Amino acid sequence: MPNREPLPNRRDTTRQRVTIGGHRLFVDVSQYEDGRVGEVFISVEKTGGELRATMDVAARLVSVGL
């Protein structure tokens, strides 16, 4: 099992706004100092709990996979 490298307390984060099927999403990508992607967050604006939970799980899976 690989060692987990924690992200620094201060890190570069990029936020992208995306609209899919009329739903507005915000994708936040945090990076290590050398530019590698460290974690991904997906926020859904003005939506129900099911879609928000699904996006949260998807983002966690991507972050763990990194």
N, C-alpha and C positions, 0 to 999 in steps of 0.2 A: 504494500500500500504506500503510495507516495506521501511525502511530508507536505503538510499544508503550510503555505507561506502566507502569513497575515498581511493584509494591505496596510500601508502606512496610514496614520491618523489623518494626515492631509494628503489628498490625492486628486488627480485630475479626473473630472467626471464630465461626460458629454450627455446632453439631453436632446432627444429628437422627438418631435411631435409627429404622430402618424394617425391617419384616419382610415379605418377599415370597416366597411359595411355600415357607415354612419356612426361608428363608435370612435371617440377620440382617445388615443393611447399615448402615453409618454414612456419612452424607453431611455433609461439611464444606464450608462456604461461607465464603470470605474476602472481605472488603469493603475498598474504598478508604475514606478518611476521610469522603468525602461520601455514603457509603452505597451506591455502585455495587458490583455484584458483580464481583470480580476473578478468582477462580479457584474451581474446584469439585473436591473429592476424594471418591471413593467407595471405602470400605473394606469388604471382605466378611469376615465372621468365620467361622472354621472351615469352609473350603471348599477345593476343589481349585484347581489353577493355572489351568485354562481359564477358569472363571468369574471368578476374580480378575483375570486379564489382560484379559478382555472389559470388566469394569467400569472398569479402569484406562484403557483406550483410550477408552471412552465419556466418562469424566470429563475426559480431556485434550482431546477434541474440543470439549466444552462450554467449557472454559477458553480454548482458542485462539479459539473463536468469539466470546467476550466481548471 
